[in-house]
């Protein structure tokens, strides 16, 4: 086992700090080889008690890897270990979990993972190299698997078993992050799906994680029981984590049911994403009866881009002027004030709330990346500041913006007849917003009225989650809400969002249907960056080009997590630097009553 921290610099690859205990892109890991636990955990947290929370929707399959079906929410994160565990205190750093040693080849074209001999599946079998290889092959080669896995690890040429505990991944090309994102591979026993995923549509995998799936009820409830013999519970990457004896997910399809459940003390924790409910639905005296309290936690996470994405596979959305017109038609300021109590900020970038958001005119390394594409990009990319979402002046309202939208539609060849927008075939323009939730309906109603003022009929279709997911997988929609989620270290997932290959692959994340030569040329930069500064420049270049494409009507974000939790829960002294509130609570909090019993 490698004990000494080594820095390896590879041509065309970032400087990578690597060792048996951890890897980090662009710098050394902040946790030393002698670290005993992450700083956002309590290593002395007691084990015991339970943790219950609501989950929106339902599930009809316990197989988390298939493209089809509504998946149960906890199986992957609670019952499966990965090769490495990611630190939430760093942009992108990983430390050993199933893998006790990692060796990146000097030419950058392969990586070896040596499995910890102590690792055990929940059926008692040891975790071996063959299980890692079988997991990877099933996720990337099985036709029934979600295509996101194939896109994410597309540069892997093959996987070899070099000995009982060592597996080697060979790469097609040098890739800055591939050796690290392979550490995110969910590993399950090779006995899990002997006939493939399609033959086991409702079968959970055999994992080695901290919990076992112990009970489910008709898509309405799933319960996990802590494995008291969990093999990794004293590793530095698991010390003080996964402390509850039982975790219960309660699935609710109606938000009013969720609200009543919270006020009735049914849940120990709930993250509130609706500003109106946060402001009005939780009287403090009512919460106090059930030992519940409200809290807001600040975070520094990249917010990505939430918005209404327009499907360019539909002819109406193929003209950028049409898409820009729809961006002008959305009145965020009024909606934020009237419906959200002014609690949100407008999202303005695909890397909102981060240093990776493009600003001003391109310069430095960002400009170097864009100049070779000058003939493929509109002059505005170079001559104007990165576009910002249009604002609405409350004193005059949305009308000036609608006039600009109307001018763009006329320039795109549309005409008006009897107050309705007419296409070249003399047909009125009718579009549909598809959603599985009524929460967005009240937001879209205001937009629907404003679009009618420029002759566009917007129909709102609220459907059940299963049909919604099928239509999205098949790209059978005009407009849907989506989030382009981005981490502090964006990488291969960008191909899934924006590549030409993903645009024609059902079930991919390329909902906009974008296939653009300039964007296609920028995407490899996320696999070939040399350092953090290079990655930031690559993100800014892509962000700038995407924003000039007007792919989405930008929505909103918050730099705070709004949570309601029972005050009988113990909380670590500090949160991580980059984190998701529910995941942090579920994995690092504890039951104070259990502490008293010990």
Residue pairs with C-beta under 8 A, 6 or more apart in sequence:
1 20
1 100
1 101
1 114
2 19
2 20
2 101
2 103
3 19
3 20
3 33
4 19
5 17
5 19
5 28
5 33
6 17
6 18
6 19
7 15
7 16
7 17
7 18
7 28
8 15
8 16
8 18
8 104
8 106
9 15
9 16
10 16
10 106
10 107
10 108
10 174
12 108
12 174
12 528
12 530
13 108
13 174
13 175
13 176
13 528
13 530
14 25
14 26
14 176
14 529
14 530
14 531
14 532
14 534
14 535
15 26
15 27
15 530
15 531
16 23
16 24
16 25
16 104
16 179
17 23
17 24
17 27
17 28
17 29
18 102
18 104
19 29
19 33
20 33
20 96
20 100
20 101
20 102
21 29
21 31
21 33
21 35
21 95
21 96
21 236
22 29
22 31
22 33
22 87
22 93
22 94
22 95
22 96
23 29
23 84
23 93
23 94
23 95
23 102
23 179
23 180
23 183
24 30
24 90
24 92
24 93
24 94
25 91
25 92
25 93
25 176
25 177
25 180
25 489
25 532
25 535
26 91
26 531
26 532
26 535
27 532
29 87
29 90
29 93
29 95
30 87
30 89
30 90
30 93
31 38
31 39
31 87
31 89
31 93
31 95
31 236
35 236
36 43
36 236
36 239
37 43
37 236
37 239
37 240
38 87
38 88
38 89
38 236
38 237
38 239
38 240
38 241
38 576
39 89
39 574
39 576
40 88
40 89
40 572
40 574
40 575
40 576
40 579
40 584
40 588
41 239
41 240
41 241
41 572
41 588
42 240
42 570
42 572
42 573
42 588
42 590
43 239
43 240
44 240
45 240
45 241
45 243
45 570
45 572
45 588
45 589
45 590
45 595
46 243
46 570
46 590
46 591
46 594
46 595
46 597
46 598
47 226
47 228
47 243
47 244
47 245
47 590
47 594
48 243
48 244
48 245
48 590
48 591
48 593
48 594
48 597
48 598
49 243
49 244
49 245
49 246
49 590
49 591
49 593
49 594
50 244
50 245
50 246
50 247
50 248
50 268
50 591
51 244
51 246
51 247
51 248
51 268
51 269
51 569
51 585
51 586
51 589
51 591
52 247
52 248
52 250
52 266
52 267
52 268
52 269
53 248
53 249
53 250
53 267
53 268
53 269
53 270
53 582
53 586
54 249
54 250
54 251
54 252
54 258
54 261
54 262
54 267
54 270
55 73
55 249
55 250
55 251
55 252
56 251
56 252
56 253
56 255
56 258
56 437
57 70
57 251
57 252
57 253
57 436
57 465
58 70
58 219
58 220
58 251
58 253
58 465
59 69
59 70
59 71
59 72
59 73
59 219
59 222
59 251
60 69
60 70
60 202
60 219
60 466
61 68
61 69
61 70
61 71
61 72
61 201
61 202
62 72
62 75
62 202
62 203
62 204
62 213
62 216
63 69
63 71
63 197
63 200
63 201
63 202
63 203
63 204
63 205
64 71
64 72
64 75
64 76
64 204
64 205
65 138
65 139
65 142
65 145
65 146
65 149
65 197
65 205
66 144
66 145
66 146
66 197
66 198
66 201
67 144
67 145
67 146
67 147
67 473
67 506
67 507
68 144
68 201
69 201
69 466
70 219
70 465
70 466
70 469
72 204
72 213
72 216
72 222
72 249
73 222
73 249
74 211
74 213
74 222
74 224
74 247
74 249
75 204
75 205
75 207
75 213
76 186
77 209
77 583
78 209
78 210
78 211
78 213
78 224
78 242
78 247
79 122
79 204
79 205
79 207
79 209
79 211
79 212
79 213
79 224
80 186
80 187
80 188
80 205
80 207
80 208
80 209
81 97
81 98
81 119
81 127
81 186
81 187
81 207
81 208
81 209
81 232
82 97
82 98
82 183
82 184
82 185
82 186
82 187
83 97
83 98
83 99
83 113
83 132
83 182
83 183
83 184
83 185
83 187
84 94
84 95
84 96
84 97
84 98
84 99
84 102
84 180
84 183
84 184
84 237
85 94
85 95
85 96
85 97
85 237
85 238
86 92
86 93
86 94
86 183
86 184
87 93
87 94
87 95
87 576
88 576
88 577
88 578
88 579
88 584
89 576
89 577
89 578
90 488
90 577
90 578
91 487
91 488
91 489
91 532
91 578
92 177
92 180
92 487
92 488
92 489
94 180
94 183
95 236
95 237
96 102
96 116
96 235
96 237
97 232
97 235
97 237
97 238
98 113
98 115
98 116
98 119
98 127
98 132
98 187
98 208
99 113
99 114
99 115
99 116
99 183
100 114
100 115
100 116
101 112
101 113
101 114
102 111
102 112
102 113
102 114
102 179
102 183
103 111
103 112
103 114
104 110
104 111
104 179
105 111
105 112
107 174
108 171
108 174
108 175
109 170
109 171
109 173
109 174
110 168
110 169
110 170
110 171
111 168
111 169
111 171
111 178
111 179
111 182
112 162
112 166
112 167
112 168
113 132
113 166
113 167
113 168
113 169
113 182
113 183
114 165
114 166
115 127
115 128
115 129
115 132
115 165
115 166
115 167
116 127
116 232
117 126
117 165
118 231
119 126
119 127
119 208
119 231
119 232
120 126
120 127
120 208
120 231
121 127
121 131
121 188
121 189
121 206
121 207
121 208
122 206
122 207
122 208
122 209
122 212
122 227
123 189
123 191
123 206
125 189
125 191
125 206
127 187
127 189
127 208
128 164
128 165
129 161
129 162
129 163
129 164
129 165
129 166
129 167
130 161
130 190
131 187
131 188
131 189
131 190
132 159
132 167
132 185
132 187
133 159
133 160
133 161
133 167
134 190
135 185
135 186
135 187
135 188
135 190
136 153
136 156
136 159
136 169
136 182
136 185
137 159
138 145
138 193
138 196
138 197
139 145
139 149
139 185
139 186
140 149
140 150
140 153
140 156
142 193
142 196
142 197
142 198
143 198
144 196
144 197
144 198
145 197
146 507
147 502
147 505
147 506
147 507
147 508
148 496
148 507
148 508
148 509
151 492
151 493
151 495
151 496
151 499
151 501
151 502
151 505
151 508
152 181
152 492
152 493
152 496
153 178
153 181
153 182
153 185
153 492
154 492
154 495
155 171
155 172
155 173
155 175
155 178
155 492
155 527
156 169
156 170
156 171
156 172
156 178
156 182
157 170
157 171
157 172
158 169
158 170
159 167
159 168
159 169
159 170
160 167
160 168
160 170
161 167
161 168
162 168
169 178
169 179
169 182
171 178
173 527
174 528
175 492
175 527
175 528
176 491
176 526
176 527
176 528
176 529
176 530
176 535
177 489
177 491
177 492
177 526
177 527
178 492
178 527
181 491
181 492
186 205
186 207
187 207
187 208
188 205
188 206
188 207
189 205
189 206
189 207
191 206
192 200
192 203
192 205
192 206
193 199
193 200
193 203
193 205
204 213
208 231
208 232
209 227
209 230
210 226
210 227
210 230
210 232
210 233
210 238
210 241
210 242
211 224
211 225
211 226
211 227
211 242
211 247
212 224
212 225
212 227
213 222
213 223
213 224
214 223
214 224
214 225
214 246
215 221
215 222
215 223
216 222
216 223
219 251
220 250
220 251
221 248
221 249
221 250
221 251
222 248
222 249
222 251
223 246
223 247
223 248
223 249
224 246
224 247
224 248
225 245
225 246
226 242
226 244
226 245
226 246
226 247
230 238
230 242
232 238
233 239
233 242
240 572
240 588
241 587
241 588
242 587
243 588
243 589
243 590
243 591
243 594
244 586
244 589
244 590
244 591
247 586
250 261
250 266
250 267
252 258
252 261
253 465
255 274
255 277
255 437
255 438
255 439
258 270
259 277
259 281
261 267
262 270
262 282
262 292
262 564
263 281
263 282
263 286
263 287
263 290
264 290
265 289
265 290
265 291
265 292
267 564
268 565
268 566
268 568
268 569
269 563
269 564
269 565
269 566
269 569
269 582
269 585
269 586
270 563
270 564
270 565
271 561
271 562
271 563
271 581
271 582
272 278
272 562
272 563
272 564
273 562
274 439
275 339
275 340
275 341
275 343
275 344
276 339
276 340
276 341
278 294
278 343
278 562
279 341
279 343
282 294
282 564
284 293
284 294
287 293
287 294
287 564
290 566
291 566
291 567
291 568
292 564
292 565
292 566
292 567
293 564
293 565
293 567
294 562
294 563
294 564
295 562
295 563
295 564
295 565
296 560
296 561
296 562
296 563
297 560
297 561
297 563
297 575
297 581
298 559
298 560
299 559
299 560
299 561
299 575
299 578
299 579
299 581
300 353
300 559
300 577
300 578
301 353
301 488
301 578
301 579
301 580
302 351
302 352
302 353
302 354
302 356
302 486
302 487
302 488
303 347
303 352
303 353
303 354
303 557
303 559
304 347
304 350
304 351
304 352
304 483
304 484
304 485
304 486
305 347
305 349
305 350
305 351
305 352
305 483
305 484
305 486
305 552
305 554
306 347
306 481
306 482
306 483
306 484
306 554
306 555
306 556
306 557
307 347
307 481
307 482
307 484
307 552
307 553
307 554
307 555
308 330
308 433
308 479
308 480
308 481
308 552
308 553
308 555
309 479
309 480
309 481
309 482
309 511
309 512
309 551
309 552
310 317
310 323
310 326
310 478
310 479
310 512
310 551
310 552
310 553
311 317
311 475
311 477
311 478
311 479
311 480
311 511
311 512
311 513
312 318
312 512
312 513
312 514
312 551
313 475
313 513
314 431
314 478
316 322
316 423
316 429
316 431
316 478
317 323
317 478
319 412
319 413
320 549
320 550
321 408
321 409
321 411
321 412
322 408
322 409
322 412
322 414
323 549
323 550
323 551
324 405
324 408
324 550
325 404
325 405
325 406
325 408
325 409
325 412
325 454
326 405
326 451
326 550
326 553
327 389
327 390
327 550
327 553
327 554
328 390
328 401
328 402
328 404
328 405
328 408
329 398
329 401
329 402
329 405
329 447
329 450
329 451
329 454
329 456
330 447
330 450
330 553
331 392
331 397
331 398
331 401
331 446
331 447
331 450
332 346
332 389
332 391
332 392
332 554
332 555
332 556
333 391
333 392
333 394
334 392
334 394
334 397
334 398
334 446
335 443
335 446
336 342
336 343
336 344
336 346
336 556
337 394
339 442
339 443
340 556
343 558
344 556
344 557
344 558
345 556
345 557
345 558
345 559
346 389
346 554
346 555
346 556
347 389
347 554
347 555
347 556
347 557
348 357
348 388
348 389
348 554
349 356
349 357
349 358
349 386
349 543
349 547
350 357
350 484
350 486
350 542
350 543
350 546
350 547
351 357
351 486
351 490
351 539
351 540
351 543
352 557
353 557
353 559
354 486
354 488
355 536
356 486
356 490
356 535
356 536
356 539
356 540
356 543
357 386
357 540
357 543
358 366
358 386
358 540
358 541
358 543
358 544
358 547
359 385
359 386
359 540
360 385
360 386
361 382
361 383
361 384
361 385
361 386
362 370
362 381
362 382
362 540
362 541
362 544
364 537
365 533
365 534
365 537
366 537
366 540
366 541
366 544
367 382
368 537
369 522
369 525
369 537
369 538
369 541
370 377
370 381
370 382
370 541
370 544
370 545
372 521
373 518
373 521
373 522
374 382
376 517
376 518
376 521
377 518
377 545
377 548
378 548
380 387
380 548
381 544
381 545
381 548
386 543
386 544
386 547
387 547
387 548
387 550
389 554
390 401
390 404
392 398
392 401
393 400
398 450
402 450
402 453
402 454
405 454
406 454
409 421
409 454
413 424
414 421
414 422
414 423
414 429
415 421
415 422
416 422
416 455
417 426
417 428
419 455
420 428
420 429
420 455
420 457
421 428
421 429
421 454
421 455
421 456
422 428
422 429
422 455
423 429
428 455
428 457
429 455
429 456
429 457
430 456
430 457
430 459
431 456
431 457
431 458
431 459
431 478
431 479
432 458
432 459
432 460
432 461
432 477
432 478
432 479
433 444
433 448
433 458
433 459
433 460
433 461
433 478
433 479
433 480
434 461
434 463
434 468
434 471
434 472
434 477
434 478
434 479
434 480
435 441
435 444
435 460
435 461
435 462
435 463
435 468
435 480
435 481
436 462
436 463
436 464
436 465
436 468
436 469
437 462
438 462
440 481
441 460
441 462
444 458
444 460
445 460
447 458
448 458
448 460
451 457
451 458
452 458
463 471
470 476
471 477
472 480
472 511
473 506
473 507
474 506
475 506
475 511
475 513
480 511
481 555
482 511
482 552
484 497
484 552
486 493
487 578
488 578
489 535
490 526
490 535
490 539
491 526
491 527
492 526
492 527
493 509
494 523
494 526
494 542
495 501
495 502
495 523
495 526
496 502
496 508
496 509
496 510
497 509
497 510
498 510
498 512
498 514
498 516
498 519
498 523
498 542
498 546
499 510
499 515
499 519
499 520
499 523
500 515
500 520
502 508
502 509
502 510
503 510
503 513
503 514
503 515
504 515
512 551
512 552
514 549
514 551
516 545
516 549
518 545
519 542
519 545
519 546
519 549
522 538
522 541
522 542
522 545
523 542
525 534
525 538
525 541
525 542
526 535
526 538
526 539
526 542
529 535
529 538
561 581
563 581
563 585
565 585
568 591
568 592
568 593
569 585
569 589
569 590
569 591
569 592
570 589
570 590
570 591
570 592
570 595
571 585
571 589
572 588
572 589
575 584
576 584
